């Protein structure tokens, strides 16, 4: 038996409640401090392991023209909304984060293209972009 627990037993046997309370609170405080220190060490070890593994991990962007700060480079916060095929091109709409007012990211043919405030405007502008891209390609092919 530890010295603290024998002191508590002596206090209970003698009926000294105030001394019992002091010993008890002291023992609980020490145990809680020990547990917190152990947990702190565990957390720090796991954080260090994550930092070491995150240095080289994470998806990379395969292109796209939008490198703005708002765009999430790892695409970890983009949530799929809609996929559209228009004139042989694939349009993918994704919400950047959660919430009603989050911007919409438009991917055209697998490349991040632009940000828009809403899905209707994003779809409309993406279709315009594809049509202008097709006109540009057809005019270049006519010149060649």
SELO-207666 format. One record per residue (C-alpha): residue number from 1; residue in one letter; x, y, z. Coordinates in nm, 4 decimals. Each point is the difference from the previous one (the first is absolute). Example, Ala and Ser with C-alpha at 12.3 -4.5 7.8 and 13.67 -1.06 7.14 Angstrom:
<atom><pos>1</pos><code>A</code><xx>1.2300</xx><yy>-0.4500</yy><zz>0.7800</zz></atom>
<atom><pos>2</pos><code>S</code><xx>0.1370</xx><yy>0.3440</yy><zz>-0.0660</zz></atom>
//
This chain:
<atom><pos>1</pos><code>X</code><xx>0.0000</xx><yy>0.0000</yy><zz>0.0000</zz></atom>
<atom><pos>2</pos><code>X</code><xx>0.1279</xx><yy>0.3505</yy><zz>-0.0804</zz></atom>
<atom><pos>3</pos><code>X</code><xx>0.0665</xx><yy>0.2619</yy><zz>0.2614</zz></atom>
<atom><pos>4</pos><code>X</code><xx>-0.2930</xx><yy>0.2117</yy><zz>-0.1211</zz></atom>
<atom><pos>5</pos><code>X</code><xx>-0.2512</xx><yy>-0.2824</yy><zz>0.0186</zz></atom>
<atom><pos>6</pos><code>X</code><xx>0.1180</xx><yy>-0.1004</yy><zz>0.3493</zz></atom>
<atom><pos>7</pos><code>X</code><xx>-0.0436</xx><yy>0.3621</yy><zz>0.1102</zz></atom>
<atom><pos>8</pos><code>X</code><xx>-0.3552</xx><yy>-0.0028</yy><zz>-0.1388</zz></atom>
<atom><pos>9</pos><code>X</code><xx>-0.0796</xx><yy>-0.3243</yy><zz>0.1838</zz></atom>
<atom><pos>10</pos><code>X</code><xx>0.1416</xx><yy>0.1430</yy><zz>0.3241</zz></atom>
<atom><pos>11</pos><code>X</code><xx>-0.2149</xx><yy>0.3131</yy><zz>-0.0417</zz></atom>
<atom><pos>12</pos><code>X</code><xx>-0.3148</xx><yy>-0.2078</yy><zz>-0.0609</zz></atom>
<atom><pos>13</pos><code>X</code><xx>0.0703</xx><yy>-0.2157</yy><zz>0.3075</zz></atom>
<atom><pos>14</pos><code>X</code><xx>0.0665</xx><yy>0.3021</yy><zz>0.2195</zz></atom>
<atom><pos>15</pos><code>X</code><xx>-0.2957</xx><yy>0.1982</yy><zz>-0.1411</zz></atom>
<atom><pos>16</pos><code>X</code><xx>0.2112</xx><yy>0.3008</yy><zz>-0.1091</zz></atom>
<atom><pos>17</pos><code>X</code><xx>-0.2094</xx><yy>0.1137</yy><zz>-0.2990</zz></atom>
<atom><pos>18</pos><code>X</code><xx>0.1978</xx><yy>0.3159</yy><zz>-0.0854</zz></atom>
<atom><pos>19</pos><code>X</code><xx>0.3322</xx><yy>-0.1854</yy><zz>-0.0130</zz></atom>
<atom><pos>20</pos><code>X</code><xx>-0.1679</xx><yy>-0.2807</yy><zz>-0.2005</zz></atom>
<atom><pos>21</pos><code>X</code><xx>-0.1285</xx><yy>0.2555</yy><zz>-0.2506</zz></atom>
<atom><pos>22</pos><code>X</code><xx>0.3460</xx><yy>0.1566</yy><zz>-0.0410</zz></atom>
<atom><pos>23</pos><code>X</code><xx>0.1685</xx><yy>-0.3367</yy><zz>-0.0602</zz></atom>
<atom><pos>24</pos><code>X</code><xx>-0.2739</xx><yy>-0.1150</yy><zz>-0.2355</zz></atom>
<atom><pos>25</pos><code>X</code><xx>0.0025</xx><yy>0.3185</yy><zz>-0.2093</zz></atom>
<atom><pos>26</pos><code>X</code><xx>0.3804</xx><yy>-0.0117</yy><zz>-0.0140</zz></atom>
<atom><pos>27</pos><code>X</code><xx>-0.0022</xx><yy>-0.3625</yy><zz>-0.1240</zz></atom>
<atom><pos>28</pos><code>X</code><xx>-0.2662</xx><yy>0.0693</yy><zz>-0.2629</zz></atom>
<atom><pos>29</pos><code>X</code><xx>0.1849</xx><yy>0.3101</yy><zz>-0.1185</zz></atom>
<atom><pos>30</pos><code>X</code><xx>0.3244</xx><yy>-0.1974</yy><zz>-0.0358</zz></atom>
<atom><pos>31</pos><code>X</code><xx>-0.1687</xx><yy>-0.2817</yy><zz>-0.1907</zz></atom>
<atom><pos>32</pos><code>X</code><xx>-0.1776</xx><yy>0.2420</yy><zz>-0.2345</zz></atom>
<atom><pos>33</pos><code>X</code><xx>0.3281</xx><yy>0.1846</yy><zz>-0.0645</zz></atom>
<atom><pos>34</pos><code>X</code><xx>0.1733</xx><yy>-0.3317</yy><zz>-0.0787</zz></atom>
<atom><pos>35</pos><code>X</code><xx>-0.2772</xx><yy>-0.1068</yy><zz>-0.2394</zz></atom>
<atom><pos>36</pos><code>X</code><xx>0.0045</xx><yy>0.3401</yy><zz>-0.1721</zz></atom>
<atom><pos>37</pos><code>X</code><xx>0.3770</xx><yy>-0.0204</yy><zz>-0.0436</zz></atom>
<atom><pos>38</pos><code>X</code><xx>-0.0293</xx><yy>-0.3501</yy><zz>-0.1473</zz></atom>
<atom><pos>39</pos><code>X</code><xx>-0.2715</xx><yy>0.1140</yy><zz>-0.2397</zz></atom>
<atom><pos>40</pos><code>X</code><xx>0.2042</xx><yy>0.3054</yy><zz>-0.0977</zz></atom>
<atom><pos>41</pos><code>X</code><xx>0.2932</xx><yy>-0.2228</yy><zz>-0.0942</zz></atom>
<atom><pos>42</pos><code>X</code><xx>-0.2298</xx><yy>-0.2273</yy><zz>-0.2064</zz></atom>
<atom><pos>43</pos><code>X</code><xx>-0.1483</xx><yy>0.2963</yy><zz>-0.1869</zz></atom>
<atom><pos>44</pos><code>X</code><xx>0.3394</xx><yy>0.1542</yy><zz>-0.0730</zz></atom>
<atom><pos>45</pos><code>X</code><xx>0.1281</xx><yy>-0.3323</yy><zz>-0.1353</zz></atom>
<atom><pos>46</pos><code>X</code><xx>-0.3012</xx><yy>-0.0381</yy><zz>-0.2295</zz></atom>
<atom><pos>47</pos><code>X</code><xx>0.0337</xx><yy>0.3616</yy><zz>-0.1205</zz></atom>
<atom><pos>48</pos><code>X</code><xx>0.3674</xx><yy>-0.0557</yy><zz>-0.0812</zz></atom>
<atom><pos>49</pos><code>X</code><xx>-0.0851</xx><yy>-0.3180</yy><zz>-0.1919</zz></atom>
<atom><pos>50</pos><code>X</code><xx>-0.2703</xx><yy>0.1814</yy><zz>-0.2006</zz></atom>
<atom><pos>51</pos><code>X</code><xx>0.2330</xx><yy>0.2881</yy><zz>-0.0839</zz></atom>
<atom><pos>52</pos><code>X</code><xx>0.2647</xx><yy>-0.2431</yy><zz>-0.1238</zz></atom>
<atom><pos>53</pos><code>X</code><xx>-0.2502</xx><yy>-0.1861</yy><zz>-0.2183</zz></atom>
<atom><pos>54</pos><code>X</code><xx>-0.1668</xx><yy>0.3200</yy><zz>-0.1328</zz></atom>
<atom><pos>55</pos><code>X</code><xx>0.3241</xx><yy>0.1476</yy><zz>-0.1347</zz></atom>
<atom><pos>56</pos><code>X</code><xx>-0.0113</xx><yy>-0.2071</yy><zz>-0.3178</zz></atom>
<atom><pos>57</pos><code>X</code><xx>-0.3658</xx><yy>-0.1023</yy><zz>-0.0019</zz></atom>
<atom><pos>58</pos><code>X</code><xx>-0.3048</xx><yy>0.1719</yy><zz>-0.1438</zz></atom>
<atom><pos>59</pos><code>X</code><xx>-0.1493</xx><yy>0.0163</yy><zz>-0.3458</zz></atom>
<atom><pos>60</pos><code>X</code><xx>0.1449</xx><yy>0.2498</yy><zz>-0.2435</zz></atom>
<atom><pos>61</pos><code>X</code><xx>-0.1779</xx><yy>0.2119</yy><zz>-0.2624</zz></atom>
<atom><pos>62</pos><code>X</code><xx>0.0406</xx><yy>-0.1337</yy><zz>-0.3548</zz></atom>
<atom><pos>63</pos><code>X</code><xx>-0.0319</xx><yy>0.3363</yy><zz>-0.1642</zz></atom>
<atom><pos>64</pos><code>X</code><xx>-0.2791</xx><yy>0.2504</yy><zz>-0.0315</zz></atom>
<atom><pos>65</pos><code>X</code><xx>0.0358</xx><yy>0.3698</yy><zz>-0.0298</zz></atom>
<atom><pos>66</pos><code>X</code><xx>-0.1403</xx><yy>0.1099</yy><zz>0.3356</zz></atom>
<atom><pos>67</pos><code>X</code><xx>0.2677</xx><yy>0.0187</yy><zz>0.2682</zz></atom>
<atom><pos>68</pos><code>X</code><xx>-0.1825</xx><yy>0.2479</yy><zz>0.2221</zz></atom>
<atom><pos>69</pos><code>X</code><xx>0.0278</xx><yy>-0.0108</yy><zz>0.3768</zz></atom>
<atom><pos>70</pos><code>X</code><xx>-0.3652</xx><yy>-0.1012</yy><zz>0.0284</zz></atom>
<atom><pos>71</pos><code>X</code><xx>0.0573</xx><yy>-0.3208</yy><zz>-0.1944</zz></atom>
<atom><pos>72</pos><code>X</code><xx>0.0908</xx><yy>-0.2898</yy><zz>0.2261</zz></atom>
<atom><pos>73</pos><code>X</code><xx>0.3252</xx><yy>-0.1355</yy><zz>-0.1495</zz></atom>
<atom><pos>74</pos><code>X</code><xx>-0.0440</xx><yy>-0.3477</yy><zz>0.1455</zz></atom>
<atom><pos>75</pos><code>X</code><xx>-0.3666</xx><yy>-0.0049</yy><zz>-0.1065</zz></atom>
<atom><pos>76</pos><code>X</code><xx>-0.0787</xx><yy>-0.1457</yy><zz>0.3419</zz></atom>
<atom><pos>77</pos><code>X</code><xx>-0.2906</xx><yy>0.2357</yy><zz>0.0651</zz></atom>
<atom><pos>78</pos><code>X</code><xx>-0.1722</xx><yy>-0.0212</yy><zz>-0.3389</zz></atom>
<atom><pos>79</pos><code>X</code><xx>-0.3349</xx><yy>-0.1782</yy><zz>0.0023</zz></atom>
<atom><pos>80</pos><code>X</code><xx>-0.1526</xx><yy>-0.1368</yy><zz>-0.3204</zz></atom>
<atom><pos>81</pos><code>X</code><xx>-0.3233</xx><yy>0.1648</yy><zz>-0.1175</zz></atom>
<atom><pos>82</pos><code>X</code><xx>-0.0580</xx><yy>-0.0806</yy><zz>-0.3667</zz></atom>
<atom><pos>83</pos><code>X</code><xx>0.1614</xx><yy>-0.1475</yy><zz>-0.3130</zz></atom>
<atom><pos>84</pos><code>X</code><xx>-0.1055</xx><yy>0.1260</yy><zz>-0.3467</zz></atom>
<atom><pos>85</pos><code>X</code><xx>0.1074</xx><yy>-0.0992</yy><zz>-0.3508</zz></atom>
<atom><pos>86</pos><code>X</code><xx>-0.0145</xx><yy>0.2946</yy><zz>-0.2403</zz></atom>
<atom><pos>87</pos><code>X</code><xx>0.1230</xx><yy>-0.0108</yy><zz>-0.3621</zz></atom>
<atom><pos>88</pos><code>X</code><xx>0.2313</xx><yy>-0.2911</yy><zz>0.0758</zz></atom>
<atom><pos>89</pos><code>X</code><xx>0.1535</xx><yy>0.1622</yy><zz>0.3085</zz></atom>
<atom><pos>90</pos><code>X</code><xx>-0.0553</xx><yy>-0.1003</yy><zz>0.3607</zz></atom>
<atom><pos>91</pos><code>X</code><xx>-0.1006</xx><yy>0.2669</yy><zz>0.2523</zz></atom>
<atom><pos>92</pos><code>X</code><xx>0.0174</xx><yy>-0.0845</yy><zz>0.3700</zz></atom>
<atom><pos>93</pos><code>X</code><xx>-0.1417</xx><yy>0.2349</yy><zz>0.2625</zz></atom>
<atom><pos>94</pos><code>X</code><xx>0.1303</xx><yy>-0.0258</yy><zz>0.3564</zz></atom>
<atom><pos>95</pos><code>X</code><xx>-0.0734</xx><yy>0.2044</yy><zz>0.3103</zz></atom>
<atom><pos>96</pos><code>X</code><xx>0.3088</xx><yy>0.1398</yy><zz>0.1740</zz></atom>
<atom><pos>97</pos><code>X</code><xx>-0.0731</xx><yy>-0.0920</yy><zz>0.3623</zz></atom>
<atom><pos>98</pos><code>X</code><xx>-0.3284</xx><yy>-0.0458</yy><zz>0.1797</zz></atom>
<atom><pos>99</pos><code>X</code><xx>-0.2723</xx><yy>0.2587</yy><zz>0.0437</zz></atom>
<atom><pos>100</pos><code>X</code><xx>-0.2603</xx><yy>0.1815</yy><zz>-0.2011</zz></atom>
<atom><pos>101</pos><code>X</code><xx>0.2216</xx><yy>0.2881</yy><zz>-0.1169</zz></atom>
<atom><pos>102</pos><code>X</code><xx>0.3144</xx><yy>-0.1886</yy><zz>-0.0989</zz></atom>
<atom><pos>103</pos><code>X</code><xx>0.1327</xx><yy>0.0607</yy><zz>-0.3541</zz></atom>
<atom><pos>104</pos><code>X</code><xx>-0.0359</xx><yy>-0.2518</yy><zz>-0.2813</zz></atom>
<atom><pos>105</pos><code>X</code><xx>0.3146</xx><yy>-0.1309</yy><zz>-0.1688</zz></atom>
<atom><pos>106</pos><code>X</code><xx>-0.0334</xx><yy>-0.0932</yy><zz>-0.3680</zz></atom>
<atom><pos>107</pos><code>X</code><xx>0.2192</xx><yy>-0.2707</yy><zz>-0.1521</zz></atom>
<atom><pos>108</pos><code>X</code><xx>0.0036</xx><yy>-0.0256</yy><zz>-0.3803</zz></atom>
<atom><pos>109</pos><code>X</code><xx>0.1399</xx><yy>-0.3238</yy><zz>-0.1428</zz></atom>
<atom><pos>110</pos><code>X</code><xx>0.1587</xx><yy>-0.0858</yy><zz>0.3339</zz></atom>
<atom><pos>111</pos><code>X</code><xx>0.1761</xx><yy>0.3354</yy><zz>0.0487</zz></atom>
<atom><pos>112</pos><code>X</code><xx>-0.1041</xx><yy>0.2618</yy><zz>0.2515</zz></atom>
<atom><pos>113</pos><code>X</code><xx>-0.1246</xx><yy>0.3003</yy><zz>-0.1928</zz></atom>
<atom><pos>114</pos><code>X</code><xx>-0.1831</xx><yy>0.2664</yy><zz>0.2039</zz></atom>
<atom><pos>115</pos><code>X</code><xx>-0.1912</xx><yy>0.0890</yy><zz>0.3218</zz></atom>
<atom><pos>116</pos><code>X</code><xx>-0.3616</xx><yy>0.1235</yy><zz>0.0017</zz></atom>
<atom><pos>117</pos><code>X</code><xx>-0.2439</xx><yy>0.1092</yy><zz>0.2701</zz></atom>
<atom><pos>118</pos><code>X</code><xx>-0.2705</xx><yy>-0.2487</yy><zz>-0.0990</zz></atom>
<atom><pos>119</pos><code>X</code><xx>-0.0545</xx><yy>-0.3214</yy><zz>-0.1984</zz></atom>
<atom><pos>120</pos><code>X</code><xx>-0.2368</xx><yy>0.1528</yy><zz>-0.2596</zz></atom>
<atom><pos>121</pos><code>X</code><xx>0.2455</xx><yy>0.2718</yy><zz>-0.0941</zz></atom>
<atom><pos>122</pos><code>X</code><xx>0.2889</xx><yy>-0.2493</yy><zz>0.0057</zz></atom>
<atom><pos>123</pos><code>X</code><xx>-0.1787</xx><yy>-0.2352</yy><zz>-0.2396</zz></atom>
<atom><pos>124</pos><code>X</code><xx>-0.1028</xx><yy>0.2831</yy><zz>-0.2347</zz></atom>
<atom><pos>125</pos><code>X</code><xx>0.3504</xx><yy>0.1507</yy><zz>-0.0145</zz></atom>
<atom><pos>126</pos><code>X</code><xx>0.1667</xx><yy>-0.3394</yy><zz>-0.0432</zz></atom>
<atom><pos>127</pos><code>X</code><xx>-0.2220</xx><yy>-0.0717</yy><zz>-0.3010</zz></atom>
<atom><pos>128</pos><code>X</code><xx>0.0881</xx><yy>0.3416</yy><zz>-0.1462</zz></atom>
<atom><pos>129</pos><code>X</code><xx>0.3674</xx><yy>-0.0741</yy><zz>0.0577</zz></atom>
<atom><pos>130</pos><code>X</code><xx>-0.0228</xx><yy>-0.3354</yy><zz>-0.1773</zz></atom>
<atom><pos>131</pos><code>X</code><xx>-0.1848</xx><yy>0.1567</yy><zz>-0.2942</zz></atom>
<atom><pos>132</pos><code>X</code><xx>0.2649</xx><yy>0.2723</yy><zz>-0.0304</zz></atom>
<atom><pos>133</pos><code>X</code><xx>0.2718</xx><yy>-0.2648</yy><zz>0.0291</zz></atom>
<atom><pos>134</pos><code>X</code><xx>-0.1649</xx><yy>-0.2010</yy><zz>-0.2806</zz></atom>
<atom><pos>135</pos><code>X</code><xx>-0.0298</xx><yy>0.3125</yy><zz>-0.2211</zz></atom>
<atom><pos>136</pos><code>X</code><xx>0.3649</xx><yy>0.0811</yy><zz>0.0635</zz></atom>
<atom><pos>137</pos><code>X</code><xx>0.1069</xx><yy>-0.3544</yy><zz>-0.0896</zz></atom>
<atom><pos>138</pos><code>X</code><xx>-0.2127</xx><yy>-0.0036</yy><zz>-0.3158</zz></atom>
<atom><pos>139</pos><code>X</code><xx>0.1355</xx><yy>0.3382</yy><zz>-0.1148</zz></atom>
<atom><pos>140</pos><code>X</code><xx>0.3584</xx><yy>-0.1201</yy><zz>0.0618</zz></atom>
<atom><pos>141</pos><code>X</code><xx>-0.0647</xx><yy>-0.3194</yy><zz>-0.1948</zz></atom>
<atom><pos>142</pos><code>X</code><xx>-0.1439</xx><yy>0.2027</yy><zz>-0.2921</zz></atom>
<atom><pos>143</pos><code>X</code><xx>0.3121</xx><yy>0.2182</yy><zz>-0.0073</zz></atom>
<atom><pos>144</pos><code>X</code><xx>0.2299</xx><yy>-0.3019</yy><zz>-0.0118</zz></atom>
//
